[in-house]
Amino acid sequence: MNISQVRGDLLKWQQRINSPRRVQDYLAIFLFLLPAFVIFLLFIIYPIFRAVYFSLFNWNGMGPATVFVGLNNFKQILTDQVFMKAVTNCLLIVILSLAIQLPLALMLAIMVGRDLPGRAFFRAIFFMPYVLSEVITAIIWMSLFSPDPERGFINALLVLIPGVHAQNFLGDMNQVLACVFIVLSWKYFGLHMLLYMAGLQNIPMEIEEAAIIDGANRWQTVRNVTIPLLGSTIRTTILLSVLGSLTQFNLIWIMTRGGPVNASEVMSTYMYRYAFIRFQLGYGSAVALVMLAICLVFSVAYLRLARQPDYLGGI
């Protein structure tokens, strides 16, 4: 008997010993995953398939769906100017978030994270709005934006300026979307800042100190060392910001209900209006599927395009 045969016999014997243990491990993993898998099927996969079914009918939510319309609901969505306006508003919020909200959060996280005196106090202050519910946030800002100077704090300050009159911020088609974006930034600014600060904690100070010793100033260190090492965190915040902007509902619905004249309409308010106010649940299901498709396409495309090496993985 040669050495290779002995090794083969030992390997088979070891596999026979480990096979029951391996089966037990797989069984334990399956049992632990089973509750989450069942919940995932019941509350995510099943509703999606039901929405696909109802989107093919003209259904008001009462009784069985019997009026089959095929793809007419989707054709109506893609030709509706109000829905196109809602998509445009969503994209505008996304662009403003990526161009203004996230860079400011990153800049403030770098300041508050390490250098600013009293940074613990500022961390709590900036993160506090995120703790508030969206309903409370909307009510607070509706009061601040009130056109009555005696009730609205912002207009109370404006009327103190000579020649400036009170503004109806949420009733002006040219101002309402900017006001909504201000509220969204105030609400979620602290979340992105906290994520960036958590990413900064994973960057060893020695790397930045080495760059300074080599002659780099503060701005060069941030641009060439800190930001590249925060790449994975930045990609995560971009994904959260875009998906959150595309599906935002509570704040906008409470503050403006998509008005005035659809000036602040977004896809989620458009879907809610048709599904639960006009009771066109078949059409609302089609809108929900279009929203799902947009978010899914963006997520898959973004994850593929933003697949870059994590520089901190080798540190």
KESEZA-810350 format. One record per residue (C-alpha): residue number from 1; x, y, z; residue in three letters. Coordinates in nm, 2 decimals. Layout:
<nodes>
nr NUM&xx X&yy Y&zz Z&rest ala
...
</nodes>
This chain:
<nodes>
nr 1&xx 0.00&yy 0.00&zz 0.00&rest met
nr 2&xx 0.16&yy 0.33&zz -0.11&rest asn
nr 3&xx 0.14&yy 0.66&zz 0.07&rest ile
nr 4&xx -0.13&yy 0.81&zz -0.17&rest ser
nr 5&xx -0.37&yy 0.53&zz -0.09&rest gln
nr 6&xx -0.31&yy 0.57&zz 0.28&rest val
nr 7&xx -0.39&yy 0.94&zz 0.25&rest arg
nr 8&xx -0.70&yy 0.87&zz 0.05&rest gly
nr 9&xx -0.83&yy 0.62&zz 0.31&rest asp
nr 10&xx -0.76&yy 0.87&zz 0.59&rest leu
nr 11&xx -0.94&yy 1.15&zz 0.40&rest leu
nr 12&xx -1.25&yy 0.93&zz 0.34&rest lys
nr 13&xx -1.24&yy 0.82&zz 0.71&rest trp
nr 14&xx -1.23&yy 1.19&zz 0.82&rest gln
nr 15&xx -1.51&yy 1.28&zz 0.58&rest gln
nr 16&xx -1.73&yy 1.01&zz 0.73&rest arg
nr 17&xx -1.66&yy 1.13&zz 1.08&rest ile
nr 18&xx -1.73&yy 1.50&zz 0.99&rest asn
nr 19&xx -2.04&yy 1.44&zz 0.77&rest ser
nr 20&xx -2.29&yy 1.40&zz 1.07&rest pro
nr 21&xx -2.14&yy 1.71&zz 1.23&rest arg
nr 22&xx -2.17&yy 1.90&zz 0.90&rest arg
nr 23&xx -2.53&yy 1.79&zz 0.87&rest val
nr 24&xx -2.60&yy 1.91&zz 1.22&rest gln
nr 25&xx -2.43&yy 2.25&zz 1.14&rest asp
nr 26&xx -2.64&yy 2.29&zz 0.83&rest tyr
nr 27&xx -2.96&yy 2.20&zz 1.02&rest leu
nr 28&xx -2.88&yy 2.45&zz 1.29&rest ala
nr 29&xx -2.82&yy 2.73&zz 1.03&rest ile
nr 30&xx -3.14&yy 2.64&zz 0.85&rest phe
nr 31&xx -3.35&yy 2.65&zz 1.18&rest leu
nr 32&xx -3.20&yy 2.99&zz 1.27&rest phe
nr 33&xx -3.27&yy 3.13&zz 0.93&rest leu
nr 34&xx -3.62&yy 2.98&zz 0.89&rest leu
nr 35&xx -3.81&yy 3.25&zz 1.09&rest pro
nr 36&xx -3.65&yy 3.54&zz 0.90&rest ala
nr 37&xx -3.70&yy 3.36&zz 0.57&rest phe
nr 38&xx -4.07&yy 3.31&zz 0.65&rest val
nr 39&xx -4.12&yy 3.67&zz 0.74&rest ile
nr 40&xx -3.93&yy 3.78&zz 0.43&rest phe
nr 41&xx -4.16&yy 3.57&zz 0.21&rest leu
nr 42&xx -4.48&yy 3.68&zz 0.39&rest leu
nr 43&xx -4.41&yy 4.05&zz 0.41&rest phe
nr 44&xx -4.19&yy 4.12&zz 0.11&rest ile
nr 45&xx -4.21&yy 3.86&zz -0.16&rest ile
nr 46&xx -4.58&yy 3.78&zz -0.13&rest tyr
nr 47&xx -4.70&yy 4.14&zz -0.14&rest pro
nr 48&xx -4.48&yy 4.21&zz -0.45&rest ile
nr 49&xx -4.65&yy 3.92&zz -0.64&rest phe
nr 50&xx -4.99&yy 4.04&zz -0.52&rest arg
nr 51&xx -4.91&yy 4.39&zz -0.64&rest ala
nr 52&xx -4.81&yy 4.25&zz -0.98&rest val
nr 53&xx -5.15&yy 4.07&zz -1.00&rest tyr
nr 54&xx -5.36&yy 4.36&zz -0.90&rest phe
nr 55&xx -5.17&yy 4.60&zz -1.13&rest ser
nr 56&xx -5.33&yy 4.42&zz -1.42&rest leu
nr 57&xx -5.68&yy 4.50&zz -1.31&rest phe
nr 58&xx -5.90&yy 4.81&zz -1.26&rest asn
nr 59&xx -5.96&yy 4.73&zz -0.89&rest trp
nr 60&xx -6.10&yy 4.96&zz -0.62&rest asn
nr 61&xx -6.00&yy 4.73&zz -0.33&rest gly
nr 62&xx -6.36&yy 4.61&zz -0.27&rest met
nr 63&xx -6.42&yy 4.24&zz -0.35&rest gly
nr 64&xx -6.23&yy 4.04&zz -0.61&rest pro
nr 65&xx -6.05&yy 4.20&zz -0.90&rest ala
nr 66&xx -6.25&yy 4.12&zz -1.21&rest thr
nr 67&xx -6.19&yy 4.40&zz -1.46&rest val
nr 68&xx -5.88&yy 4.30&zz -1.64&rest phe
nr 69&xx -5.70&yy 4.58&zz -1.81&rest val
nr 70&xx -5.36&yy 4.42&zz -1.88&rest gly
nr 71&xx -5.08&yy 4.68&zz -1.91&rest leu
nr 72&xx -5.31&yy 4.98&zz -1.95&rest asn
nr 73&xx -5.22&yy 5.10&zz -1.60&rest asn
nr 74&xx -4.85&yy 5.11&zz -1.68&rest phe
nr 75&xx -4.93&yy 5.29&zz -2.01&rest lys
nr 76&xx -5.13&yy 5.55&zz -1.82&rest gln
nr 77&xx -4.85&yy 5.60&zz -1.57&rest ile
nr 78&xx -4.58&yy 5.66&zz -1.83&rest leu
nr 79&xx -4.80&yy 5.91&zz -2.02&rest thr
nr 80&xx -4.93&yy 6.10&zz -1.71&rest asp
nr 81&xx -4.77&yy 6.44&zz -1.68&rest gln
nr 82&xx -4.83&yy 6.45&zz -1.31&rest val
nr 83&xx -4.63&yy 6.13&zz -1.26&rest phe
nr 84&xx -4.35&yy 6.27&zz -1.48&rest met
nr 85&xx -4.35&yy 6.58&zz -1.26&rest lys
nr 86&xx -4.33&yy 6.35&zz -0.95&rest ala
nr 87&xx -4.03&yy 6.17&zz -1.10&rest val
nr 88&xx -3.86&yy 6.50&zz -1.19&rest thr
nr 89&xx -3.91&yy 6.63&zz -0.83&rest asn
nr 90&xx -3.76&yy 6.30&zz -0.69&rest cys
nr 91&xx -3.46&yy 6.34&zz -0.92&rest leu
nr 92&xx -3.42&yy 6.70&zz -0.82&rest leu
nr 93&xx -3.42&yy 6.61&zz -0.45&rest ile
nr 94&xx -3.17&yy 6.33&zz -0.52&rest val
nr 95&xx -2.94&yy 6.58&zz -0.70&rest ile
nr 96&xx -2.96&yy 6.84&zz -0.42&rest leu
nr 97&xx -2.89&yy 6.57&zz -0.16&rest ser
nr 98&xx -2.58&yy 6.45&zz -0.34&rest leu
nr 99&xx -2.45&yy 6.80&zz -0.42&rest ala
nr 100&xx -2.53&yy 6.98&zz -0.09&rest ile
nr 101&xx -2.64&yy 6.76&zz 0.19&rest gln
nr 102&xx -2.38&yy 6.49&zz 0.18&rest leu
nr 103&xx -2.07&yy 6.71&zz 0.12&rest pro
nr 104&xx -2.18&yy 6.94&zz 0.41&rest leu
nr 105&xx -2.23&yy 6.64&zz 0.63&rest ala
nr 106&xx -1.88&yy 6.50&zz 0.54&rest leu
nr 107&xx -1.72&yy 6.84&zz 0.59&rest met
nr 108&xx -1.88&yy 6.88&zz 0.93&rest leu
nr 109&xx -1.80&yy 6.52&zz 1.03&rest ala
nr 110&xx -1.43&yy 6.59&zz 0.97&rest ile
nr 111&xx -1.45&yy 6.91&zz 1.17&rest met
nr 112&xx -1.65&yy 6.77&zz 1.46&rest val
nr 113&xx -1.49&yy 6.43&zz 1.45&rest gly
nr 114&xx -1.15&yy 6.52&zz 1.57&rest arg
nr 115&xx -1.06&yy 6.89&zz 1.58&rest asp
nr 116&xx -1.35&yy 7.10&zz 1.70&rest leu
nr 117&xx -1.36&yy 7.18&zz 2.08&rest pro
nr 118&xx -1.68&yy 7.06&zz 2.24&rest gly
nr 119&xx -1.73&yy 6.81&zz 1.96&rest arg
nr 120&xx -1.94&yy 6.58&zz 2.18&rest ala
nr 121&xx -2.20&yy 6.86&zz 2.23&rest phe
nr 122&xx -2.21&yy 6.93&zz 1.86&rest phe
nr 123&xx -2.25&yy 6.56&zz 1.78&rest arg
nr 124&xx -2.56&yy 6.55&zz 2.00&rest ala
nr 125&xx -2.71&yy 6.87&zz 1.86&rest ile
nr 126&xx -2.67&yy 6.77&zz 1.49&rest phe
nr 127&xx -2.80&yy 6.42&zz 1.55&rest phe
nr 128&xx -3.10&yy 6.52&zz 1.75&rest met
nr 129&xx -3.33&yy 6.60&zz 1.45&rest pro
nr 130&xx -3.29&yy 6.25&zz 1.32&rest tyr
nr 131&xx -3.43&yy 6.11&zz 1.65&rest val
nr 132&xx -3.76&yy 6.30&zz 1.60&rest leu
nr 133&xx -4.03&yy 6.13&zz 1.41&rest ser
nr 134&xx -4.11&yy 6.26&zz 1.06&rest glu
nr 135&xx -4.46&yy 6.36&zz 1.17&rest val
nr 136&xx -4.33&yy 6.58&zz 1.45&rest ile
nr 137&xx -4.06&yy 6.72&zz 1.22&rest thr
nr 138&xx -4.33&yy 6.81&zz 0.96&rest ala
nr 139&xx -4.55&yy 6.98&zz 1.22&rest ile
nr 140&xx -4.26&yy 7.19&zz 1.36&rest ile
nr 141&xx -4.15&yy 7.31&zz 1.02&rest trp
nr 142&xx -4.51&yy 7.38&zz 0.91&rest met
nr 143&xx -4.53&yy 7.62&zz 1.21&rest ser
nr 144&xx -4.20&yy 7.78&zz 1.12&rest leu
nr 145&xx -4.31&yy 7.83&zz 0.76&rest phe
nr 146&xx -4.65&yy 7.96&zz 0.85&rest ser
nr 147&xx -4.75&yy 8.27&zz 0.64&rest pro
nr 148&xx -4.88&yy 8.45&zz 0.95&rest asp
nr 149&xx -4.60&yy 8.65&zz 1.10&rest pro
nr 150&xx -4.76&yy 8.61&zz 1.44&rest glu
nr 151&xx -4.74&yy 8.23&zz 1.42&rest arg
nr 152&xx -4.45&yy 8.16&zz 1.18&rest gly
nr 153&xx -4.10&yy 8.23&zz 1.32&rest phe
nr 154&xx -3.94&yy 8.28&zz 0.98&rest ile
nr 155&xx -4.19&yy 8.53&zz 0.86&rest asn
nr 156&xx -4.17&yy 8.71&zz 1.19&rest ala
nr 157&xx -3.80&yy 8.77&zz 1.12&rest leu
nr 158&xx -3.86&yy 8.87&zz 0.76&rest leu
nr 159&xx -4.12&yy 9.14&zz 0.84&rest val
nr 160&xx -3.86&yy 9.31&zz 1.06&rest leu
nr 161&xx -3.65&yy 9.38&zz 0.75&rest ile
nr 162&xx -3.77&yy 9.70&zz 0.58&rest pro
nr 163&xx -3.95&yy 9.64&zz 0.25&rest gly
nr 164&xx -3.98&yy 9.26&zz 0.30&rest val
nr 165&xx -4.32&yy 9.11&zz 0.33&rest his
nr 166&xx -4.43&yy 8.77&zz 0.47&rest ala
nr 167&xx -4.39&yy 8.48&zz 0.24&rest gln
nr 168&xx -4.63&yy 8.18&zz 0.18&rest asn
nr 169&xx -4.34&yy 7.94&zz 0.16&rest phe
nr 170&xx -4.54&yy 7.61&zz 0.13&rest leu
nr 171&xx -4.81&yy 7.77&zz -0.09&rest gly
nr 172&xx -4.57&yy 7.91&zz -0.35&rest asp
nr 173&xx -4.50&yy 7.68&zz -0.64&rest met
nr 174&xx -4.15&yy 7.83&zz -0.68&rest asn
nr 175&xx -4.05&yy 7.79&zz -0.32&rest gln
nr 176&xx -4.22&yy 7.48&zz -0.19&rest val
nr 177&xx -3.97&yy 7.22&zz -0.31&rest leu
nr 178&xx -3.68&yy 7.41&zz -0.18&rest ala
nr 179&xx -3.85&yy 7.43&zz 0.16&rest cys
nr 180&xx -3.91&yy 7.06&zz 0.15&rest val
nr 181&xx -3.55&yy 7.00&zz 0.08&rest phe
nr 182&xx -3.44&yy 7.22&zz 0.37&rest ile
nr 183&xx -3.66&yy 7.01&zz 0.60&rest val
nr 184&xx -3.52&yy 6.68&zz 0.46&rest leu
nr 185&xx -3.17&yy 6.81&zz 0.50&rest ser
nr 186&xx -3.23&yy 6.92&zz 0.86&rest trp
nr 187&xx -3.39&yy 6.58&zz 0.94&rest lys
nr 188&xx -3.13&yy 6.35&zz 0.79&rest tyr
nr 189&xx -2.81&yy 6.56&zz 0.80&rest phe
nr 190&xx -2.72&yy 6.41&zz 1.14&rest gly
nr 191&xx -2.75&yy 6.05&zz 1.02&rest leu
nr 192&xx -2.50&yy 6.10&zz 0.74&rest his
nr 193&xx -2.27&yy 6.29&zz 0.96&rest met
nr 194&xx -2.28&yy 6.01&zz 1.22&rest leu
nr 195&xx -2.20&yy 5.76&zz 0.95&rest leu
nr 196&xx -1.90&yy 5.96&zz 0.83&rest tyr
nr 197&xx -1.78&yy 6.00&zz 1.19&rest met
nr 198&xx -1.80&yy 5.63&zz 1.24&rest ala
nr 199&xx -1.59&yy 5.58&zz 0.93&rest gly
nr 200&xx -1.34&yy 5.83&zz 1.06&rest leu
nr 201&xx -1.29&yy 5.63&zz 1.37&rest gln
nr 202&xx -1.17&yy 5.34&zz 1.16&rest asn
nr 203&xx -0.89&yy 5.55&zz 1.00&rest ile
nr 204&xx -0.57&yy 5.53&zz 1.20&rest pro
nr 205&xx -0.43&yy 5.87&zz 1.30&rest met
nr 206&xx -0.08&yy 5.75&zz 1.21&rest glu
nr 207&xx -0.17&yy 5.76&zz 0.84&rest ile
nr 208&xx -0.28&yy 6.12&zz 0.85&rest glu
nr 209&xx 0.02&yy 6.21&zz 1.07&rest glu
nr 210&xx 0.25&yy 6.04&zz 0.82&rest ala
nr 211&xx 0.10&yy 6.25&zz 0.54&rest ala
nr 212&xx 0.16&yy 6.57&zz 0.74&rest ile
nr 213&xx 0.52&yy 6.47&zz 0.81&rest ile
nr 214&xx 0.57&yy 6.42&zz 0.44&rest asp
nr 215&xx 0.47&yy 6.78&zz 0.38&rest gly
nr 216&xx 0.10&yy 6.77&zz 0.31&rest ala
nr 217&xx -0.12&yy 7.04&zz 0.45&rest asn
nr 218&xx -0.46&yy 6.99&zz 0.61&rest arg
nr 219&xx -0.66&yy 7.02&zz 0.29&rest trp
nr 220&xx -0.43&yy 6.78&zz 0.10&rest gln
nr 221&xx -0.45&yy 6.53&zz 0.38&rest thr
nr 222&xx -0.82&yy 6.53&zz 0.38&rest val
nr 223&xx -0.85&yy 6.52&zz 0.00&rest arg
nr 224&xx -0.58&yy 6.26&zz -0.07&rest asn
nr 225&xx -0.59&yy 6.04&zz 0.25&rest val
nr 226&xx -0.91&yy 6.08&zz 0.45&rest thr
nr 227&xx -1.17&yy 6.09&zz 0.17&rest ile
nr 228&xx -1.03&yy 5.79&zz -0.02&rest pro
nr 229&xx -1.02&yy 5.59&zz 0.31&rest leu
nr 230&xx -1.38&yy 5.69&zz 0.36&rest leu
nr 231&xx -1.48&yy 5.55&zz 0.02&rest gly
nr 232&xx -1.70&yy 5.26&zz 0.15&rest ser
nr 233&xx -1.88&yy 5.49&zz 0.39&rest thr
nr 234&xx -1.94&yy 5.75&zz 0.13&rest ile
nr 235&xx -2.08&yy 5.49&zz -0.11&rest arg
nr 236&xx -2.31&yy 5.37&zz 0.16&rest thr
nr 237&xx -2.45&yy 5.72&zz 0.24&rest thr
nr 238&xx -2.50&yy 5.79&zz -0.13&rest ile
nr 239&xx -2.71&yy 5.47&zz -0.17&rest leu
nr 240&xx -2.91&yy 5.55&zz 0.15&rest leu
nr 241&xx -2.96&yy 5.91&zz 0.04&rest ser
nr 242&xx -3.08&yy 5.83&zz -0.31&rest val
nr 243&xx -3.32&yy 5.55&zz -0.21&rest leu
nr 244&xx -3.45&yy 5.76&zz 0.08&rest gly
nr 245&xx -3.51&yy 6.05&zz -0.16&rest ser
nr 246&xx -3.69&yy 5.83&zz -0.41&rest leu
nr 247&xx -3.93&yy 5.69&zz -0.15&rest thr
nr 248&xx -3.98&yy 5.99&zz 0.08&rest gln
nr 249&xx -4.35&yy 6.02&zz 0.18&rest phe
nr 250&xx -4.43&yy 6.13&zz 0.54&rest asn
nr 251&xx -4.27&yy 6.47&zz 0.55&rest leu
nr 252&xx -4.40&yy 6.58&zz 0.21&rest ile
nr 253&xx -4.75&yy 6.44&zz 0.26&rest trp
nr 254&xx -4.80&yy 6.61&zz 0.59&rest ile
nr 255&xx -4.65&yy 6.94&zz 0.49&rest met
nr 256&xx -4.79&yy 6.99&zz 0.14&rest thr
nr 257&xx -4.98&yy 6.68&zz 0.02&rest arg
nr 258&xx -4.79&yy 6.72&zz -0.30&rest gly
nr 259&xx -4.91&yy 7.07&zz -0.37&rest gly
nr 260&xx -4.96&yy 7.34&zz -0.46&rest pro
nr 261&xx -5.06&yy 7.23&zz -0.81&rest val
nr 262&xx -4.84&yy 6.92&zz -0.79&rest asn
nr 263&xx -4.53&yy 7.14&zz -0.73&rest ala
nr 264&xx -4.40&yy 6.91&zz -0.45&rest ser
nr 265&xx -4.55&yy 6.59&zz -0.59&rest glu
nr 266&xx -4.32&yy 6.28&zz -0.56&rest val
nr 267&xx -4.38&yy 5.92&zz -0.66&rest met
nr 268&xx -4.49&yy 5.80&zz -0.31&rest ser
nr 269&xx -4.75&yy 6.08&zz -0.27&rest thr
nr 270&xx -4.87&yy 6.01&zz -0.62&rest tyr
nr 271&xx -4.92&yy 5.64&zz -0.54&rest met
nr 272&xx -5.09&yy 5.71&zz -0.21&rest tyr
nr 273&xx -5.33&yy 5.95&zz -0.36&rest arg
nr 274&xx -5.45&yy 5.71&zz -0.62&rest tyr
nr 275&xx -5.44&yy 5.40&zz -0.40&rest ala
nr 276&xx -5.59&yy 5.52&zz -0.07&rest phe
nr 277&xx -5.78&yy 5.84&zz -0.15&rest ile
nr 278&xx -5.92&yy 5.77&zz -0.49&rest arg
nr 279&xx -5.94&yy 5.39&zz -0.42&rest phe
nr 280&xx -5.78&yy 5.29&zz -0.75&rest gln
nr 281&xx -5.57&yy 5.02&zz -0.59&rest leu
nr 282&xx -5.50&yy 4.85&zz -0.92&rest gly
nr 283&xx -5.34&yy 5.17&zz -1.06&rest tyr
nr 284&xx -5.17&yy 5.23&zz -0.72&rest gly
nr 285&xx -5.02&yy 4.88&zz -0.74&rest ser
nr 286&xx -4.88&yy 4.96&zz -1.08&rest ala
nr 287&xx -4.72&yy 5.28&zz -0.95&rest val
nr 288&xx -4.57&yy 5.09&zz -0.66&rest ala
nr 289&xx -4.41&yy 4.84&zz -0.90&rest leu
nr 290&xx -4.27&yy 5.13&zz -1.11&rest val
nr 291&xx -4.12&yy 5.27&zz -0.80&rest met
nr 292&xx -3.98&yy 4.93&zz -0.71&rest leu
nr 293&xx -3.83&yy 4.89&zz -1.05&rest ala
nr 294&xx -3.66&yy 5.23&zz -1.04&rest ile
nr 295&xx -3.51&yy 5.17&zz -0.70&rest cys
nr 296&xx -3.40&yy 4.82&zz -0.79&rest leu
nr 297&xx -3.24&yy 4.93&zz -1.12&rest val
nr 298&xx -3.05&yy 5.21&zz -0.94&rest phe
nr 299&xx -2.94&yy 4.98&zz -0.66&rest ser
nr 300&xx -2.80&yy 4.71&zz -0.89&rest val
nr 301&xx -2.64&yy 4.96&zz -1.13&rest ala
nr 302&xx -2.49&yy 5.16&zz -0.85&rest tyr
nr 303&xx -2.35&yy 4.86&zz -0.66&rest leu
nr 304&xx -2.19&yy 4.74&zz -0.98&rest arg
nr 305&xx -2.04&yy 5.07&zz -1.08&rest leu
nr 306&xx -1.93&yy 5.16&zz -0.73&rest ala
nr 307&xx -1.75&yy 4.83&zz -0.67&rest arg
nr 308&xx -1.41&yy 4.95&zz -0.56&rest gln
nr 309&xx -1.14&yy 4.81&zz -0.33&rest pro
nr 310&xx -1.17&yy 4.90&zz 0.04&rest asp
nr 311&xx -0.84&yy 5.06&zz 0.13&rest tyr
nr 312&xx -0.89&yy 5.01&zz 0.50&rest leu
nr 313&xx -0.92&yy 4.63&zz 0.44&rest gly
nr 314&xx -0.54&yy 4.60&zz 0.43&rest gly
nr 315&xx -0.47&yy 4.82&zz 0.72&rest ile
</nodes>
